[in-house]
């Protein structure tokens, strides 16, 4: 509590690095640092500390593989990064649609038309290239989010009686997994139909579990 209230986020990172290097942190302390880093993001840089948070949660999980809360929080950290990147990709798609919708009338002179078409294509390509860069980054965040949320769910799914907090995480896990697999299904549709169908099967598995944990 003292650390959280009295140190800046960068001071917390420095302290975390120092104590980690010295091997002096417990499972609970790693989870505490993860929570602090998750809440340390700013509007200007919303994902600045997410990787650091994920790193701390992973350390907690190394000490106790049954720490479903740490695993779930890592998954959510990557999910948050995915949504930020996906929003940027969506904005780029809208920018391209706007560009195409407002395309000026091409000159009638063949030489001028050739130059006009080349210039317009260059504008289109510059926007398309943005998503060529973003797409693999988004895929990596989606896959990482699925991996860690699954780790959390696997700890809980076979327990006969779930405590309230466990039930909450199990319920949220199946909802996030359904959302992520639906995203993968839709992105792969028409490009890799087999993979799209596999993602759809996974979506249906987790979608059907929605009411189980309510």
Order of alpha helices (4+ residues) and beta strands (2+ residues): alpha-alpha-alpha-alpha-alpha-alpha-alpha-alpha
